[in-house]
Amino acid sequence: MAEAPLLELKGITKRFPGVVANDRVDFDLRRGEVHALLGENGAGKSTLMNTLYGLYHPDEGEIRLDGKPVRIGSPSDAIEFGIGMVHQHFMLIPVMTVAENIVLAVEPRNGPFLDLRTAEERVRDLSQRYGLAVDPGARIGRISVGQQQRVEILKALYRGAEILILDEPTAVLTPQEARELFQIVRSLTDQGKSIIFITHKLNEVLDIADRITVLRQGKRIDTVPRKGATQEGLARLMVGREVVLRVDKTAADPGEPLLEVEDLSVFDNRGLEACRGVSFQVRAGEIVGLAGVDGNGQTELIDALTGLRSPTSGRILVAKNDVTHASARQSLDLGVGHIPEDRQVRGLVLDFSLAENLALHDFRKEPDSKWGWLYPKRLIERAASLLKEFDVRGGKPQTLAAALSGGNQQKVVVAREVSRDPRVLVAAQPTRGLDVGAIEFVHNRLVQERDEGRAILLVSLELEEILSLSDRILVIYEGRIVGEYEPNVSEEELGIAMTGGVRGKAA
């Protein structure tokens, strides 16, 4: 006889104006298991879990814990019931320490004051018990994203969570940090915790989940055990059609160099040299992939190429124009497109509408404006066309960018940058946070842009993406280009170069 579920969601329906986000969804969770919630961007995964966590109230349906109906009216109710949630975009206070964030609102006190020593001891004990190594005294703003995620998990555990909801937990992590997270998840389930793992990444589901529930357009399509599940089968359930998991492209036919980087040196925010004598070219009609472990100078290089940071030495040429010390606006006007690695910080103005975000670069020019007058109707018409062309779901031109799921926000950024027909496109993590169907769309679009003669620099932490899209691959390590490879190189060989094992040209 099957074990009774710890948690049951029965017939959950949640409506927003113009959309049914969840349509009579059933879901259950057993004690000590990882149950993955899989679906495309906008399929209703986060809405369902926000309902469980008390951020939304269901229009229909009920929630049961240990077989008993419960009403969860707020996150504090959820915490009382032993439910914790780690959101995709963390909710930590950067100027406070790890310990201060974890005990916030339930602080140990010495009279009227925070007992910091006790707080740090409790955090240290908790981190050791669950294998979540953190420094209780470190400031949040100075630790890595992976460590911040551990703090969020510890925050939930400190409040007594038996059920943990992890919303797209690897969207902001490097591959190494993702592997560490999986070890943590297994450790938590070994100790009796139950985990709901929201994702759209098929390989992760097959690595970590015991069972998998697939949502599509707000409805539960199926719940399947991991055993016997395949990436192809899950992709079909997610999207409702066959999905090509590998990029189908012809061989490149490169033309003249459109991006030329010569002996470039760039300093980081601490005044340390992040890029050290970097030189490479990207030609018209080719995709050059830049592979490397996060933190090896990629961010500073991207900033220099897009006018966000001034190099200390060297040159950058775009179609023979010197843009070494150009501003971001000048770089855009000279033909540089930029898909930034952080869509929320640098890609979008979240309080602006989608129409306004899509017009951010060109609102001063005709047809968007004339003689200083802006034409909102034209912005809306153009946005409607782009939202349809790039399959952005969950919003209309007047919708605020903040209201979209992370993956659909990313599609808006891609739509704006690609639609400007740039000569050079710097694509940094272009599919971060996208589901398998959207990844297929963006990959095909990048290949189409390549075939139309654009020079594309692809910067990605996903080796599979680098290998399947690139016509040439560069490896960056400690701010230097340490290798150049053909796209048929093995992951192992690239991995060795990415960790400093090989220097020099290997094409």
SENU-8554 format. One record per atom (N, C-alpha, C, O): residue in one letter; z, x, y. Coordinates in steps of 0.05 Angstrom, whole numbers, plus 5000, padded with zeros to 4 digits. Layout:
N
AZXY ...
//
This chain:
507
M500050174976 M500050005000 M500050185025 M501650375027 A498250115044 A498050285068 A500550255085 A501750045087 E501250475098 E503550475116 E503050295140 E500850285151 A505150145148 A504949975171 A504450145196 A505750345200 P502750055214 P502150205238 P504650225256 P506250045258 L504850455270 L506950495290 L506250335315 L508050215328 L503650335321 L502750195346 L500250035339 L498550125324 E500049795350 E497749625347 E496849505374 E498549395389 L494349525380 L493149375402 L491349165390 L489449235375 K491748915397 K490248695384 K488848535405 K490048415423 G486148535403 G484548365420 G484748425450 G484748235466 I485048675457 I485448755485 I482848705501 I480748815494 T483048545522 T480848495540 T481748565568 T483848475577 K480148725582 K480648795610 K478148765626 K476148895620 R478248595647 R475948545664 R476448665692 R478648645703 F474248775703 F474248845732 F471848695744 F470148595729 P471748665771 P469548525783 P466848615773 P466048855777 G465348445760 G462648505751 G462448655725 G460248715716 V464748715712 V464548875687 V466948805669 V469248765678 V466348785643 V468448755622 V468849035610 V467249125594 A471049165618 A471449445610 A472349455581 A471549645567 N474049265572 N474849245544 N474448965535 N475248775549 D473148925512 D472348665503 D473548615475 D472248695455 R475948495474 R477248425449 R477448675430 R476548665407 V478648885440 V478849135425 V481349145408 V483549085417 D480949215383 D483249265364 D483449565360 D481449705357 F485949665358 F486449945354 F489249975343 F491049835351 D489650155324 D492350205314 D492750505309 D490850655307 L495350575309 L496150855306 L498350875286 L500350735287 R498051065267 R500151105247 R501951335255 R501151515270 R504351345244 R506251555250 R505151825240 R504351845217 G505252035257 G504552295249 G501552345246 G500752545233 E499852175258 E496952215255 E495752275283 E496852215304 V493352385282 V491652415306 V489352205303 V487752225285 H489352015320 H487251805320 H485551845344 H486451815367 A483051925339 A481251985362 A479951725371 A479151555355 L479751705398 L478251485410 L475751595422 L475851745442 L473451535411 L470951665417 L469051465430 L468951225422 G467551555450 G465651385463 G464351515486 G465251725496 E462151395495 E460651505519 E462351475544 E464351335544 N461551615565 N462851565591 N462451275599 N460251165598 G464751155607 G464550865615 G464650675591 G464250435595 A465350775567 A465450605544 A467950435543 A468150245528 G470050515559 G472450365560 G474850505548 G476950385545 K474550765541 K476650915528 K479150935546 K481350865538 S478751045570 S480951085588 S482150825597 S484650805601 T480550615601 T481550355609 T483550255588 T485650145594 L482750275562 L484450185540 L487050325540 L489150205537 M486950595544 M489450745544 M491150715569 M493550725568 N489750665592 N491250605616 N492650335614 N494850295626 T491550155598 T492849895592 T495349945575 T497449825580 L495050115555 L497350175538 L499550315554 L501950275548 Y498750475573 Y500750635589 Y501850475612 Y503550575627 G500950225616 G502150055637 G500850085664 G501849975684 L498650245666 L497250275692 L495550025698 L495149955721 Y494549895677 Y493149635679 Y494649435662 Y496149495644 H494149175668 H495248965652 H492948825638 H490948745652 P493148785612 P490848655598 P490548365606 P492548225611 D488048275608 D487547985613 D487947815588 D488747585590 E487547945565 E488047805539 E488948015519 E488548255523 G490247915498 G491048095476 G493948175478 G495348105497 E494848315457 E497648395457 E497948685445 E496248785432 I500248805452 I500949065443 I503449035425 I505448905433 R503449165402 R505749155383 R506749445378 R505149625373 L509349475378 L510549725371 L512449675347 L514149495349 D512049815325 D513649765301 D513549465293 D515549355284 G511249345297 G510849065289 G511748865309 G511348625304 K513148945331 K514248755350 K512548755375 K511848965386 P511948515386 P510448505411 P512048625434 P514448575436 V510748775451 V512048885475 V510248835499 V507848815497 R511548825522 R510048805548 R510549065563 R512849135570 I508349205569 I508549455583 I507449405611 I505049405615 G509249375630 G508449305657 G507949535676 G506849505698 S508849775668 S508650015685 S508850265668 S509750245645 P508150495679 P508550745664 P511450795657 P512050905636 S513350705674 S516150745667 S516950575642 S518550665626 D515650335640 D516050175615 D514950325591 D516250345570 A512550445594 A511350595572 A513150825563 A513550865539 I514250965583 I516051195576 I518551095562 I519451225543 E519650865570 E521950745556 E521250685527 E523050705510 F518750605522 F517950545495 F517050795479 F516150775456 G517351035492 G516651285478 G513651345478 G512651485461 I512251255499 I509451305502 I508951485526 I509851425548 G507751715522 G507051905543 G504051945546 G502651915526 M503152005570 M500252035573 M499752285590 M500952335611 V497852455580 V496952685595 V494152625605 V492252605589 H493852585631 H491352505643 H489352735644 H490152975644 Q486752665646 Q484652875647 Q485053055671 Q484653295670 H485752935694 H486353085718 H489353085722 H490552865727 F490653315720 F493553335718 F494953225743 F493853225765 M497353135738 M499053015760 M501453195764 M503753105760 L501053435772 L503153625777 L503253705807 L501253675821 I505553805815 I505953885843 I505754185845 I507454325835 P503554285857 P502954575855 P505054765866 P505454985856 V506554675887 V508454855900 V511154865885 V512855025891 M511454685865 M513954685850 M513654845824 M511354895815 T515854925812 T515855085788 T515254905764 T515254665765 V514755035741 V514354895716 V516754725710 V516454485704 A519154835711 A521554685704 A521954455723 A522654235714 E521554495749 E521854285769 E519954045764 E520753815767 N517454105756 N515553895750 N516353745725 N516153495724 I517353885705 I517953755679 I520353565682 I520353345670 V522453645697 V524853485699 V524753285723 V526753145727 L522553285738 L522453115762 L523152825756 L522052705738 A525052725772 A526052445770 A528052405748 A529352195747 V528352605730 V530552585710 V531952855709 V532452975688 E532652955733 E533653225736 E536653245727 E538153065732 P537353475714 P540153525710 P541353605737 P540153755752 R543753505742 R544953555769 R547653685767 R549153655748 N548153835788 N550753955792 N551753845819 N551253945840 G553253615816 G553953465840 G551453335851 G549953215836 P550953365877 P548553235889 P546053415886 P543853325894 F546353655875 F544153845875 F542853875847 F544153825827 L540353955847 L538954015822 L540254255809 L540654465822 D540854225783 D541954445768 D539554595755 D538754545733 L538454785771 L535954915763 L536355075737 L534555085720 R538655205734 R539055375710 R538955195685 R537755275665 T540354975686 T540354795663 T537454685658 T536654665635 A536054615679 A533354515677 A531654725663 A530154655644 E531754975671 E530155185659 E530955235630 E529155285613 E533455215624 E534355255596 E533255025578 E532355085556 R533354785588 R532354555572 R529354585568 R528354535546 V527854665589 V524954705586 V524354925567 V522554905550 R525955145568 R525455365550 R525955285521 R524355355503 D528055135516 D528655035489 D526454855479 D525554875456 L525554665496 L523554475489 L520954625482 L519554555463 S520154825499 S517654965495 S517755125469 S515655145455 Q520055235462 Q520355385437 Q520155195413 Q518955255392 R521454955415 R521454765393 R518654675385 R518054635362 Y516954635406 Y514254535400 Y512054735402 Y509654665400 G512754995406 G510755205407 G508955185431 G506555255430 L510055095454 L508555075479 L509655285498 L511355225515 A508555525496 A509655745512 A508955715541 A506655705549 V511155695558 V510855685587 V513155835599 V515255875587 D512755925624 D514856055639 D516155845657 D514855755676 P518655765652 P519855545668 P519955605698 P519955415714 G520055855705 G520355925733 G517755965748 G517756015772 A515455955734 A512856005747 A512055765764 A512655535757 R510755825787 R509755605803 R507155495791 R505455645781 I506855225792 I504555095779 I501955195791 I499955235776 G501855245817 G499455335830 G498455605822 G496255695828 R500155755807 R499556025800 R499156065770 R498856295760 I499155845754 I498655875726 I495955755718 I494855605734 S494955825695 S492255745686 S492255445680 S494355315677 V489755335679 V489455055673 V490554985645 V491854775642 G490155165626 G491255115599 G494255105599 G495454935585 Q495555275615 Q498555265617 Q499455015632 Q501554895625 Q497854925652 Q498554675666 Q498554435646 Q500154255648 Q496654445628 Q496454225609 Q498954225590 Q499954015584 R499854465583 R502254485567 R504654365582 R506354235570 V504754415608 V506854305625 V506753995624 V508853865621 E504453885626 E504153595624 E505153485598 E506453275597 I504453625576 I505353535549 I508353555547 I509753375537 L509553785557 L512453815557 L513853605574 L516053515567 K512553525596 K513653315614 K514053055598 K516052925600 A511952995582 A512152745566 A514252775544 A515852595539 L514353005530 L516253045509 L519153045519 L520952955506 Y519553155543 Y522153165556 Y523252885560 Y525652835560 R521452695565 R522152415569 R522352255543 R522652015543 G522152395520 G522552265494 G520052145482 G520351955466 A517652235489 A515252115478 A514952155448 A515252385439 E514451935434 E513751955405 E510851915401 E509652005381 I509551775421 I506651735421 I505551885445 I506451835468 L503552055441 L502352205463 L499452125465 L497952135446 I498652045489 I495851985495 I494652225510 I495652295532 L492652355498 L491352585511 L488552495520 L486852455503 D488152475546 D485652365557 D483752595563 D484152755582 E481652625547 E479652835550 E481053115554 E480653245574 P482753185535 P484553415540 P483053685542 P484153875553 T480653705531 T479353965531 T477153985553 T475754185555 A476953775569 A474853765590 A475153995610 A473154085621 V477554085614 V478054295635 V478854565622 V479654745636 L478654585595 L479554825581 L477355005573 L475054915568 T477955265571 T476055455559 T476155405528 T477955275518 P474155515513 P474155485484 P476755595472 P477855485453 Q477755815483 Q480155935472 Q482555755477 Q484255715459 E482755635501 E484955455507 E484755205490 E486855095482 A482355115485 A481954875468 A483054925440 A484354755428 R482455165429 R483455235402 R486555235402 R487855145383 E487755345423 E490655355425 E491755065427 E493855005415 L490354895441 L491254615443 L491254485416 L493054335409 F489154525400 F489054415373 F491354505356 F492454345340 Q492154755358 Q494454855343 Q497054705352 Q498754635336 I497254655378 I499554515389 I499554225378 I501654125370 V497254095378 V497053825368 V497853805339 V499353625331 R497053995323 R497753995294 R500754045291 R502053925274 S501954215308 S504754265308 S506354005315 S508353955303 L505353865335 L506653615343 L506653405321 L508653265316 T504353375308 T504153165286 T505853255262 T506953085248 D506053515257 D507753615235 D510653535240 D512253505222 Q511353515266 Q514153435273 Q514453135278 Q516353045290 G512452985269 G512652695269 G511552545293 G511652305294 K510452695313 K509252565336 K506652435328 K505352535309 S505852225342 S503252095337 S501552125362 S502452095385 I499052195358 I497352265381 I494752105381 I493352085361 I494152005405 I491551875410 I489952075427 I490752155448 F487652155416 F486052375427 F483452255438 F481652205423 I483352215465 I480952095477 I478852315482 I479552525494 T476452285472 T474452495475 T471652375472 T471352145464 H469652535479 H466852465473 H465552705458 H463152695453 K467152905451 K466153145438 K466253115407 K468453105396 L463953105395 L463853045366 L465153265349 L466553215330 N464653525357 N465853745341 N468853735342 N470153805322 E470053665365 E472953655367 E474053435349 E476053475335 V472753205348 V473652985332 V473853065303 V475753005289 L471753205294 L471653285265 L473653505260 L474453545237 D474453655280 D476453865277 D479253755275 D480853855259 I479953565292 I482753495297 I483653225287 I486053185282 A481853035285 A482652755280 A483152695251 A481852815233 D484952505246 D485252385219 D483452135216 D482252095195 R483451975237 R481651745238 R480251745265 R481151865285 I477951605266 I476351595291 I475551305296 I474351175279 T476151215320 T475250955329 T473150995351 T473551145370 V470850865348 V468650895367 V468450635384 V468250415374 L468350685411 L467850465429 L465050495441 L464150715446 R463750265446 R461150275459 R461050025477 R461249805468 Q460550075503 Q460349865523 Q462749665521 Q462349425522 G465149785519 G467549625519 G468349505493 G470549375492 K466749525472 K467349405446 K467949615425 K466849835425 R469749535406 R470249715384 R467949685364 R467449465354 I466649905358 I464349895340 I465249945311 I464349795293 D467050135307 D468050195279 D470350385281 D470750525300 T472050385260 T474050585256 T473550715229 T473350585208 V473250985229 V472451125204 V474451355199 V475451475218 P474851435174 P476451675168 P474851915174 P472351915173 R476152135181 R474752385186 R473152475162 R470952575164 K474352445138 K473052535114 K470452385110 K470352135110 G468252535108 G465652405105 G464152355131 G461752295130 A465552375154 A464252325180 A462552565187 A463152795181 T460352515201 T458552725210 T457952695240 T458252475251 Q457152915253 Q456552895281 Q454252705286 Q454352545305 E452252705269 E449952535272 E450752235270 E449852065286 G452452175250 G453351905246 G455051805269 G454751575277 L456851965278 L458551895301 L456951855326 L457451665342 A454952035331 A453252005354 A451751745354 A451351615374 R450851665330 R449351405328 R451151175334 R450350985348 L453751185325 L455650975331 L456250955361 L456450745373 M456451195374 M457151215402 M454951095420 M455450945439 V452451175414 V450251125432 V448550885424 V447150765440 G448650815398 G447150595388 G444250665381 G442650485377 R443750925379 R441051015371 R441351295360 R443451425362 E439151405349 E439151685340 E439251865365 E437851815385 V440952075363 V441152265385 V440352545376 V441252635354 V438652675391 V437852945384 V440053135394 V440453165418 L441353265376 L443653435383 L442753715391 L444353865403 R440253785385 R439154045394 R437053995415 R435653795415 V436854185434 V434854145456 V432054205445 V431554415433 D430254015450 D427454045442 D425854155466 D425454005485 K425054405465 K423554515488 K421454715479 K421754835458 T419354735494 T417254935489 T418155205500 T420155215515 A416755415493 A417355675504 A416855685534 A414955545544 A418455835548 A418155845577 A415655995585 A414656165570 D414655935608 D412356075620 D413156175648 D412256055668 P414756395649 P415956475674 P413856575694 P411756695687 G414356515720 G412656605741 G414056825758 G415357005746 E413756815784 E414957025801 E417956985803 E418956755800 P419457195810 P422357175814 P422956995838 P421957045860 L424556785834 L425456615856 L428256685865 L429056635888 L429856785846 L432556875853 L432857175845 L432457245822 E433457335864 E433757625859 E436557715869 E437157675893 V438157825852 V440857915859 V440858225855 V440158315833 E441558365875 E441358665875 E444058785881 E445058765904 D445258915861 D447659075865 D449858925881 D450959035900 L450458685872 L452158505887 L455158555880 L455858565857 S456758585901 S459658605898 S460958375914 S460258325937 V462858245901 V464258015913 V467258035907 V468058095885 F468857985928 F471757995924 F472757705919 F471657515928 D475057685904 D476257425900 D478257365922 D478557515941 N479757145918 N481657055939 N483957245943 N485357245964 R484457415923 R486657605925 R485857875937 R487458055941 G483157895944 G482158145955 G481458345934 G481158585940 L481258255908 L480458435887 L477458405881 L476358185885 E476158615871 E473258595866 E472758435841 E473558525819 A471558205843 A470958025821 A468258075809 A467858055785 C466258135826 C463558205817 C462958495825 C463358565848 R462058655806 R461858945811 R458959035805 R458259095783 G457359045827 G454659155824 G452958985806 G451459085789 V452958725809 V451458535793 V448558525802 V447958495825 S446658565783 S443758545788 S442458385766 S442858435743 F440758195775 F439058055755 F436957885771 F437157865795 Q435057785756 Q433057605768 Q432857345752 Q433357345727 V432157135765 V431356885752 V428656805762 V428256775787 R426756775744 R423956725753 R423356425752 R424756265739 A421256355767 A420356075767 A419655995738 A418456155723 G420555765730 G419855665703 G421555775680 G420555785658 E423955875686 E425655965664 E428555885670 E429455845692 I430055865648 I432955815649 I434356075639 I433956155616 V435856195656 V437456425649 V440356335646 V441556235665 G441456375622 G444256305617 G446156535623 G445556765616 L448356475636 L450456675641 L452856605624 L454256405629 A453356765604 A455556715585 A457856905592 A457457135600 G460256805588 G462656975592 G465156815589 G465156565593 V467356945582 V469956815582 V470756745610 V470156905629 D471956515614 D472756425641 D474356645655 D476156765643 G473856685681 G475456875697 G474357155698 G475757335705 N471757185690 N470557455691 N468557485714 N466757655712 G468957335735 G467357365759 G465257155763 G463757155783 Q465056965744 Q462956755746 Q463356585772 Q461456545786 T465856505777 T466356335800 T465556465826 T464256345843 E466356715829 E465756865854 E462756915857 E461656905879 L461356965834 L458457005835 L457056745844 L455356745861 I457956515832 I456756255840 I457256205870 I455456125884 D459656265879 D460356215907 D458456385925 D457556285946 A458056635918 A456256815934 A453456705934 A452056715955 L452456615911 L449656525909 L449256265925 L446956205933 T451356115929 T451055845942 T452155845971 T452455625982 G452756075982 G453656086010 G456556016015 G457355966038 L458155995993 L460955925996 L462756165999 L465156146006 R461656405994 R463256655996 R461356876004 R459156895993 S462157046022 S460357256031 S460857506015 S463057596012 P458657626003 P458957875988 P459858106005 P459358106030 T461158305993 T461858546008 T459558746009 T459458906027 S457858735988 S455458905989 S453358795970 S453958615954 G450858895972 G448758795956 G447058585970 G447558525993 R445058485956 R443158285968 R442658055949 R442658085925 I442057825962 I441257585947 I438657485961 I438657435985 L436557465945 L433957365956 L433257105941 L433357085917 V432456905956 V431456655945 V428556615956 V428156585979 A426656635937 A423856625944 A423256825967 A421856765986 K424257065963 K423957295982 K425457266008 K425357446025 N426857046012 N428557006036 N431257126031 N432557066010 D432257286049 D434957406046 D437057196053 D437257106076 V438657126033 V440756926038 V443557046033 V445456906028 T443757316034 T446157456027 T448557346042 T450757306031 H448257306068 H450457216085 H449956936097 H451056866118 A448156786083 A447556516093 A449956326088 A451456366069 S450156126105 S452155916100 S451255736077 S448955756068 A453055566068 A452355376047 A450055196056 A448255146040 R450155096081 R447954926091 R445355076092 R443254976085 Q445455336102 Q442955496103 Q441855546075 Q439355536071 S443555596056 S442655636028 S441255386018 S439155406005 L442455156023 L441254906014 L438454866027 L436554796013 D438354916053 D435854876067 D433655076058 D431355016060 L434555306047 L432555506037 L431855456008 L430455615996 G432955245996 G432055165969 G433955225946 G433055235923 V436555255952 V438555295931 V439855025925 V440954905943 G439854945900 G441354715891 G443754805876 G443755025863 H445954655877 H448454745865 H449954515852 H450854335865 I450154535825 I451854355810 I454454505806 I454554685789 P456654435821 P459054595820 P460654555795 P460454355782 E462354755789 E463854735764 E466154535766 E467054435745 D467054465790 D469154255793 D467954035809 D467854045834 R467253815796 R465853595810 R467653455830 R466653365851 Q470253455825 Q472053305843 Q472853465868 Q473253345889 V472953725865 V473753895888 V471253965905 V471453955929 R469054035892 R466754135907 R464253965904 R462354005919 G464253785885 G461753625880 G461653365896 G459453285904 L463953235899 L463952975911 L466052945932 L468053085932 V465652755950 V467852655967 V468752395955 V467352185957 L471052395942 L471852165925 L472151905941 L471851695930 D472951935966 D473351695982 D470751585995 D470751386009 F468451725990 F465851636000 F464551465978 F465251485954 S462751295986 S461151135967 S459151315952 S458751545960 L458051215931 L456051365916 L453551415934 L452351635933 A452751215950 A450451255968 A451051485988 A449251645993 E453451495998 E454151706017 E454251976003 E453352176015 N455351985979 N455352245964 N452652345957 N452052585958 L450852155951 L448052235944 L446552335968 L444452465966 A447452265992 A446152346017 A447452576031 A446752646053 L449552696018 L451152896032 L449553126044 L450153216066 H447453216030 H445953446039 H443953376061 H443553536079 D442753146058 D440353086075 D440652846094 D438752746104 F443152766099 F443552526116 F442652576144 F442152376159 R442352826153 R441552876181 R438452866184 R437452886206 K437052846162 K434152856163 K432952586158 K434252406147 E430352556165 E428852316158 E428452316128 E428052526117 P428452086115 P428551816126 P431451716129 P431951486139 D433451876121 D436251776122 D437151726151 D438751546156 S436251896170 S437051856198 S434751936216 S432852076208 K434951856241 K432951926261 K434351906289 K435651716295 W433852126305 W435052136332 W438052096331 W439251976350 G439352196310 G442252166308 G443351906297 G445751866294 W441451726291 W442251466280 W441951466249 W439851546239 L444051386235 L444051376206 L443151096197 L443850896209 Y441451086176 Y440450826166 Y441750766139 Y440650846118 P444050626139 P445450576113 P443750436092 P444050486069 K442050256101 K440350106082 K438550296066 K438150266042 R437450506080 R435750696066 R437450866046 R436450926024 L439850936054 L441651076036 L442150916010 L442151025988 I442650656014 I443250485991 I440850455973 I441150455949 E438550415985 E436050385969 E435550635952 E434850625928 R435750865965 R435351125951 R437451165929 R436751245907 A439951095935 A442051125915 A441550945891 A441951025868 A440750695896 A440250515874 A438150625855 A438450605831 S436050745866 S433950865850 S435051095834 S434351125810 L436651275846 L437651505832 L439751435811 L439751545789 L441451235817 L443451155797 L442051045772 L443051085750 K439850905776 K438350805753 K436951035738 K437051045713 E435651215753 E434151435741 E436051615724 E435251715703 F438451665734 F440251845721 F442351695704 F444351815695 D441951435700 D443651275682 D446551305689 D448251335671 V447251275714 V450051275723 V451150995719 V450050805729 R453350985704 R454450715696 R457150675710 R458550865716 G457750425714 G460450355725 G460550325755 G462750295766 G458250345768 G458350315797 G455650255810 G453550305798 K455750155834 K453450095850 K453450285874 K455350435878 P451250295890 P451250475913 P453650465931 P454550665942 Q454850225934 Q457150195952 Q459850265938 Q461850275952 T459850315912 T462350375897 T463350655906 T461850835910 L465950675909 L467150935915 L466851125891 L467151035868 A466351375897 A466051575876 A468551595858 A468351645834 A470951555871 A473451575856 A473651365834 A475151405815 A472151145836 A472350925816 A470850985791 A471150835771 L469151185790 L467551245766 L469051425747 L470851565754 S468251405721 S469351595701 S468351875708 S466351905722 G469752075697 G469052355703 G466252415696 G464852565711 G465252315673 G462552375665 G460452255683 G458452375689 N461052015693 N459151885711 N459152015739 N457152025753 Q461552115747 Q461652275771 Q459852515769 Q458452595788 Q459852645745 Q458252885741 Q455252815743 Q453652965754 K454452585733 K451652495734 K450852455763 K448552515770 V452652365780 V451952325809 V451352595821 V449452625837 V453052795815 V452553065826 V449853175816 V448353275832 V449353145790 V446753245779 V444453095793 V442453225800 A444652835796 A442552685809 A441952785837 A439652825845 R444152835853 R443752925881 R442353195881 R440453235897 E443253385865 E442253655866 E439353675856 E437753805867 V438853535833 V436153555821 V434053405838 V431853495840 S434953185850 S432953015865 S431953155890 S429953065902 R433353365899 R432453505924 R430153705918 R429153825937 D429453725893 D427253915885 D427854205895 D426254315909 P430154315887 P430754585897 P428954795883 P427954745861 R428555015896 R427055235883 R428755375862 R427855435840 V431355415870 V433255535851 V435555335847 V436655235866 L436255295822 L438455115815 L440655265801 L440155375779 V442955285814 V445255415801 V446855185788 V448155025802 A446855185762 A448154965747 A450655075733 A450455215712 A452955025745 A455455125734 A456854895718 A457654695730 Q457154935692 Q458354735675 Q457054465679 Q458554265684 P454454435677 P453054185684 P453853955666 P453453725674 T454754005642 T455453785624 T458453765618 T459253625599 R460053895635 R462953875631 R463753585634 R463253455654 G465153475613 G466153205615 G464052995608 G464652755611 L461653075598 L459652875591 L459652815561 L460452985545 D458952575554 D458752495526 D456052585515 D454352685529 V455752545488 V453352665474 V450752545485 V448752695487 G450652285492 G448252175502 G447552285530 G445252335536 A449652315547 A449152415574 A448452715573 A446852805589 I449652865554 I448953145551 I445953175544 I444553335555 E445053005525 E442253005518 E440552955542 E438453085546 F441352765559 F439752695583 F439652935602 F437553005612 V442053055608 V442153275628 V440553515617 V439153645632 H440953575592 H439453805580 H436453765583 H434953945591 N435553525575 N432653465577 N431653485606 N429453575612 R433453395625 R432653405653 R432453695663 R430653765679 L434353865654 L434254145662 L431654285652 L430454445666 V430954215627 V428454325616 V426054225631 V424154375637 Q426153975639 Q423953855655 Q423754005682 Q421554065692 E426054055695 E426054205720 E424954485716 E423454585733 R425654605695 R424554875688 R421554855686 R420055025697 D420554655672 D417654635667 D416154565693 D413754605694 E417554465713 E416354405739 E416454655757 E415654635781 G417354875746 G417255125761 G419755215776 G419655405792 R421955085770 R424455175783 R425755405768 R425455425744 A427155565783 A428755785771 A431655675767 A432855595786 I432555675742 I435255555737 I437155765726 I436555895706 L439355795739 L441555965729 L443655785717 L444955635732 L444055795691 L445955625677 L448455785671 L448355975656 V450655705683 V453255835678 V454955635662 V455555415672 S455655715638 S457055525620 S459055675603 S458455905594 L461255545597 L463155655577 L462555555549 L463755655530 E460655375547 E459855265521 E457555445509 E455355425519 L458255605489 L456255785478 L453855635466 L451555715468 E454455405454 E452355245442 E450355155463 E447855155458 E451355085487 E449555005509 E447855245519 E445455215523 I449155475522 I447755715530 I445455775510 I443255835519 L446155775485 L444155855464 L441855655462 L439555735457 S442455395466 S440355195462 S438555155486 S436255075483 L439555225510 L438055175535 L436655425546 L434455405558 S437855655541 S436955895556 S434356015545 S433856005521 D432756125563 D430456285555 D431256585554 D430056735539 R433256655570 R434456925569 R437456885573 R438256685586 I439057065562 I442057035564 I443157295575 I442657505565 L444757265597 L446257495608 L449157455601 L450157225600 V450557675595 V453457655590 V454957805612 V454258025619 I456957665623 I458557785644 I461357845633 I462557675620 Y462358085639 Y465058165630 Y466358335652 Y465158535660 E468658245660 E470158395681 E468358445706 E468358665717 G466758245713 G465158255737 G462558415735 G461258455755 R461858505711 R459358655707 R457558515687 R458558385668 I454958535691 I453058445670 I452958655649 I452058885653 V453958595625 V454258795603 V452158765582 V452058925563 G450458555583 G448358525562 G446358315570 G446958125584 E443958355560 E441858155563 E440658095535 E440058285521 Y440357845528 Y439657775501 Y437457555500 Y437057405519 E436057555478 E434157335472 E435757095462 E437957135453 P434656855464 P436156615456 P436756595427 P438356425418 N435456765410 N436056755381 N438356925373 N438856965350 V439857035393 V442157205387 V444357035373 V444456795378 S445957155357 S448057005343 S450456965362 S450957125381 E452056755356 E454556715371 E456456945368 E457857015387 E456457065345 E458257295340 E457657525358 E459357645370 E455057585361 E454157815378 E454857755407 E455757935421 L454357515416 L455057435443 L458057455447 L459057555468 G459557365428 G462457365430 G463657645433 G465457685448 I462457835418 I463258115420 I462758215448 I464458355460 A460358165459 A459658255486 A461458115507 A462258245526 M462157865503 M463857725522 M466657825524 M468057785544 T467557965503 T470258075503 T470158375507 T472158515502 G467858485517 G467758765525 G466958955503 G467259195506 G466058845480 G465459015457 G462759165459 G462359365446 V460959065477 V458359195480 V457659215509 V458259035525 R456559435517 R455559465544 R452659565543 R451959715525 G451159475562 G448359565563 G446459345555 G447259125546 K443959395558 K441859185552 K441359175522 K441159375509 A441358925512 A441058885484 A438758705477 A438558605455 A436958655496 A434758475491 A432758595472 A430758475465 
//
